[in-house]
Amino acid sequence: MTSPRPDHRSAPGAGRCPATALYGPHLDGDAMPGLYEELRLRHGPVAPVTVAPGIDAWLVLGHHELLRLTREEQDFSHDPRRWTLLREGRVPADSPIMPMVGWRPALLFADGQQHRRMRAAVSDALTRINGHELRRTVRFTAERLITSFAERGEADLVPHFARKLPMEVIMRLLGLDERTGQQLVQAIAGTVVANADSANASRRMGAILGQLIEDKRREPGNDVTSALLAHPARLTDEEVLHNLVVMFVAGNQTTVNWIATTLRILLTDAAFRSSLTGGHLTVDDALDLVLWRFPPTQNFPARYATRDLHFGGQHIRAGDMLILGLAAANADPSVLPPDGRPVTGNRSHLAFGAGPHACPAQDPARLIARTAVDTIRHRLPDMELAVEEHELAWVKSPWTKGLAALPVRFADPQLPAPADPGGDPGVVPHPAPAYPRPPSPSASDGRPAQHPVPYPAHPQGERR
């Protein structure tokens, strides 16, 4: 970015307060909270950082400042084509930040009327999900996964449960079969790593979703994809494609982290677990505690200043990139209880963002996470950690807050009774969220398509 200028007290390279690297193997889930507090003490609510080699940005740490950043589109745009470094050709094509901030025709990168048009379609498609059917889907999927490892008496709940469940449920919501969904996961992962195969992975991703859209235009189903295609906003096929990827990527990994971290709290916090068992607290309280203390997404790119302005004690230049410090804003002392008590019964956290771009999938994500956690704690009531708590490792990523592993053991699984082939097993096999039948496929509105660009998943990094 072009700012801060060298004469400013927080200017990178000025010798006083150099920008702090927000990337590298030293930054994991254990190190990040301390880094946020150090930055807050040195710079205040907005701090200079680098998000990739040679890429400067501002990290917004303050709760009040983050609310302003997310609410005032006239000052802070979502469109990366405003980014000074990108406009001046100073961002390498293979920069690891590009998969996350490269422009696409999706609601994540739009402002104003264009954003409202796409947001309406996505929100309406999500609102039409049948909550009762979704709960049954999640419960069935959770019980099937638990049954698959129950005989062993041990499991790693990250790969065996938390990582599989949201992916399977979201694939069903989008109208993908399991095999195609796995191919999509692999293609998205290959796109993000930014290596020699990324372009091929991006093409595979586009081909999979393009075929899904073609199939659903020809034969609509009871799924989110069909609902998007039928919406009065008349999204183009490419807009549907990129908004599907936003929903898949954002919905999958954040829910994985949310489930795994909530289970960690229930396994390691005896007082909280006792209050939950005694009915004084609920699974929703545990979920909210995670959103306050360990939000699944720590930092989220990005906004771009539309003009020069003073913000959070810093002088921001038009075209500067600003990163949403969700975890840091949630830890802002100005909004936390002064006595250090856990925050429960309060959802003013910023884990889902805020303003017109707040996550539109909060309700289904919570239902998925709540049902997943509730199901496994009832099916494995004697579940306990198989390692010491201090041995648990977080994924090394400045963007997400997720466990690398959660090994558990148990002795007395309470599995559901086997289904009677001739009767109702009590859990619907492969239930699908119910939608009203979409109208017949309609023609595209003729707007020109945009060239696809590699799409982001939150980088998972490596295990410590």
N, C-alpha and C positions, 0 to 999 in steps of 0.2 A: 504494500500500500504506500501511498505517498506521505502519509503522516504516521506518527507525530514528527514534527520538525525537530532538527537537532537542538534547537534552543529551548525545547520544552523539557520539563523536569522528568518526564517518563519516556523520553525518546529512546527507542532502541539504538544502541551504539553510541549514545551521548556520553557514556562514562559514569552517569549517575545511577540510572535505573534501567539497565538493559532489558530488552524483551526476554521473557522466559519461554523456553521450549515446552510446548504442550504436546510433545510426541517423544518417542524413544522407549527402549525396553525398561527404563527405570521407573516409568509411570504405570502403576497398577492400582487396583482398588484400595490397597492399603496406603499407598503414598499420596493419592490425590487429595483427600481431605486436608492433610497438612499443607499441601501446596496451595490450596485455595486460601487458607487462613494467612499464609505467608504473603501471598499476593494482595490480600485485602489490607494487611497491615502496611505494606510498602506503597501501595498505589491507591487504596480506596476501593470504591465499588466497580471501577472499570480499570482493567490492567492490560498492559501491552504484552502480547505473546507472539510466538511463532508457531504455526500449526503444521508446517512442513518445511524442509530446507528452503530458506530464502523467501518464505511466505509469512509476512507479518499480519497480525490481526489484533483486535481488541477482545478480551474476555470479559463479559459482563457478569459480575459477581454479586451485585446488590439486588435484593428482592424488589425494592421500589424501582430501580433502574431497569430490571428485566421486564417488569410490567409495562413500563413506558416503551421499551424496545419492541415488545410484542403487540402493543396496541396502536402505536402511532405510525401507520403506514406512510403517511406523508413525509416522515423523516427517515424511516428505515424500511427499505424495499426488500422483497424476497427475490428479486430478479438478478441473478449473477451477472447478467450482461452490463450491469452498472458498475461492476467491480473494476477499479482502476488498474490493478495489476493484470487482470485478464484483458481488458481493453487495450492495454499497452503492450501486449504480447510477452509479458514477463513471467507467465506461469507455464512451466514446461508441460507438454502434452501428457507426459508420463508421471506428473506430480501425483503423489498419493492422495492429495486433497481433491483432485478433479472428479473421481467417481462420485463424490458426495455433493459437489457444488456445480457440476456442469449443467447448463440449462436444458430442461425438457418441457414439453407441453403438459405439465401436471400441476395440480393445485399447490404443491410445495414451492413452486417457483413463480407463482403469479400473484399479482396485486389487484386490488379494486374489483371492477366488474368481471374481469376474466376469472379471478379467483372465486368470486361469489357464484359464478355460473357453474364451475366445476365442483365447488364445495357443495352446492345444492344437490347435485347428482350423487356425489359420494355419500353425503349425510343421509339423503333419502333412501339410498340403497341399504345403508347400514341400519337405519331406523326400522326398515321393513323386516329385519331378521326376527323370526319368532323366538322369543326368549326361552319359552318352555322347550321347544325343540332343540335349541342350541344347548341348553343345560343337559338334556338327555344325550345329545351327541358327545358332549365333553365327558359326561359320566361314563358312557359306554366306552369311549376311547381310553379314558383313564383306567377303568377296570380291566380292559384288555391288556394294556401295557403292564399293569401291576401283576396280572396273572402270568405274563410271559417270564417274569423273573422271580415270582414268589417262592418257587420250590428251592431256589438257591439259598434263601435266607439272608441274602445280601444284594446290594445293587449300588450303582453310582447314579443318583437321581438326576444328574445333569444330562448325560447322554441317553439314559434308559427311560427317562420320564419327562423332565421339563423341556428338553429339546425336541422330543418327538411329538408331544401332545399338541402344542399350538400349531405346529406345521400341518399335522393331519387335519385338524379342525379347520384351519384357514383354507387349506386346499379344497375341502368340501364346500366351504362357503363360496369360494370362487367358481366352483363347478368343475374342478380338475379331478381326474382319477388319480390314484396313488402313484402309479408308475410315471405319469406325466408330471405330477407334482414333484417327484424326486428329481426328474430331469431338470425341472425349473430351478430347484434349489441348487443343483450343481452348476447350472449356467450362471445364476446370479453370483454364486461364490467365485466362479472363474472370472467374471467380469470385474469384481472388486479388487482382486489381487494385483491388478495393473502389471501383468507380465506379458510375455510374447503371445500368449493365447487369449488375452482379454478381448481382443476384437472378435475372435471366433466365438467366445463365450457370449458376448453381447448379441451376436447374430443368432446363436441358438436360443437365447432368451427371447429375442424378438419373434423368432419363428414359432416357438411354443405358444406364446401369448397371442400371436397373430392367428394361429390356427384355432385357438380356443375362441377368439372373438368371431372368426368366420363361422365356426360351428354354432355358436350361440345366436348369431344373427339368423342363421338358417333354421335353427331349431331351439328357440328359447327354453330355458329351464327355470327351476326354482332356485336361483343363485344370484350372487351379487353381480356377476358379469352381465347376466341377462338384464338385471334391473338397471345397470348403468347404460346399457345399449338402448333401453326403452325409455329412458328419462326424457322429459320435454326439453331439457337443456341441449339435447342433440349433440352430444360429444362425438367427435370424430373417432374413427377406429384407433388412431394413434393416441388421442387423448385418453381413451379408455385403457389402452395398453399401458401407458406410463402411470396412470392413476392406479391401476391394478398392482403395478410393481411397488408403488409407494405403500399401498395397503398391505401387500404381502411382506415386504421387508420391514416396515415399521411395526406392523402388528405381530410378526413372528418373533423377532429377536427380543423386543422389549418384554413380551409376555413370557418368554423363556426365562429371562433374568428375574422378572417379577415373581414367578412361581418358585424358582430355585432359592432366591434370597428369603422369601417368606418362610419356606420350609426350614431354611437355616436358622431363622429366628426361633421357630417353634422347637427346634432340636437343641438349641444352645441357651435359650433364655427360660430357665425353669419357672421363674415367677410369672412370666407372660403365659407360658404353657398351662400353668396351674389356673390362672385367671380365665383362660379360654375354656379349659375343661370344666371349671366351676360355673361357667355362664356369665361371668362378670365382664368378659370381653368377647368379641366375635372374630371370625376369620377376617371380616372386613376391617376390623381394627388392626389386625396384623398386616393386612395389605396396605393400609394407610401408613402404618409405621415405616414400612419399606419405602413407600413413595416419598416420605419426608427424609429419612436417613440415608437410604441407598437407592435413589431413583434409578430405574433401569437404564435410562439414558443420562449420562453425566453432563455432557456438553453437546450442543447441537448446532451445526452450521446451517445457515448463516443469514445475517441481514447486511444490507449495504446502505451506507448513509447517502441520502439524496441531496444533501447540502452540507456546507461547513456548519458545525454547531459545537457548543460546549455541552458535554454530557458526562455525568459522573465525575466531575473534576478534571476531565481531559478535553483536549481540543481535537475534535474529530473532523476529518476532511471528507468532502463529498467523494464517494467511491470507496471509502474504507470498508473493510469487512469486520463485522462484529459477530462474535460467537456467543450463543446463549448458554451461560453457565448455570444449568438447571440445578445441579447438586449444590453448587456454591451458594446460589440464591436461597435454596431451602435451608441452608445452614447459617444464613445471615442472622447475627445476634439480635437484630432489631425486631425480628418476627418470632423468635423462639421464647419459650418460658424462661424467665431469668434463673429459676432454680434448677434447670437442666432436666426437668421431668420429660418423659417421652410425650410426643404429641399424638394424642388419639382423639377421635371424634371431631377432627378438623381437617378439611380438605382444601385449605387455602394454599397448599403446596403448589409448586410449579412443575411437577414431574411431567405433566401433559402439555406444558406450555400455557399460553394465555392469549387472550385477544381473539381476533377473527381467525387466526391460524391454529388455535388450540386443537389438539388431537380430536378428530370427529369419531373415533372408535373407542372412546373411554368406556362406555357402557358394555359393549360386547367383550372388550378386553377384561374388564373387571369380572364379568360373569364367567369367562373362561378360567381366569386365575382362581377365583373363589371356589368354583366347582372342582377344579383340579386339586387344590389344597385340601378341601373338605373331604373329597373322596379318598385320597391317599391316607389321611390321618385316621379315617375310620376303618379302612381296609388293613392298615398296618399300625394298629394302636400301640404296639410296643417298640416301634421303630426308634433307633438311637444312632448317634454318630459312630462310625467305625474307626475314626481317628480322633486325635485331640483337636479341639477347636482351633488352636493356633496353627495347625497344619493345613487348614483350608486355604486354598489359593484362589485369588481373583484373576480373571483374564487381564492380560496386559493391554489395556486400551485406554486412551484419554477420552473416548467417546461414550463407551458403555460401561455399566457397572454390573458385571456378571461373574458368577462363580465358575472356576475352571472345572471343579469336581465337587460332588457332595456324596461321599461314600457313607452308606448306612448298613446296619444289620437289624434283623428282626427274627423272631422265633415263632410267632403265632399269627400268620396272616388270616384275616377274615374275608375270604373270597366269596364272591356271589355264587349262588347255586348255578350249576350248569343249565343251559337253556334246554327246555323241552322241545324237541323238533316238531312236535305236534301242537304245541301251545304257545302262549305268550310268555317269553322269558322274563318279562318285567323291564327289560332294557331293549329298546328298539335297535336291531342290527343296522348299522350304518344309517342312522336317521339323518335327514338333511334339514337345515333351517328352512322354514316354510315362507314362501313369497307368493303373492298373487301372480297368476300366470301373466307374463308380459304380453303386450300386443304383438302383432305380427312384425317381423323385421321391416325396418324402413330404410330407405336409401340414405347414403351419407349426404351431408349438406354441401359437399363439393369444395369445402375449404382445402387448401393445399396441405399436404402432409409435410412434416418436418423430418429431418434426418435423425435416426435414433442415435443416442449417445450412451456409453456405458453407464449403468445405473448403480446407485450405492446400496450396500448393506452396511450396517454399522460394523466396522472392522473388529474382528474377534481377536486378533493378535495371537499370542502364543501362551502356553501354560508356563507358569513360573516354575 
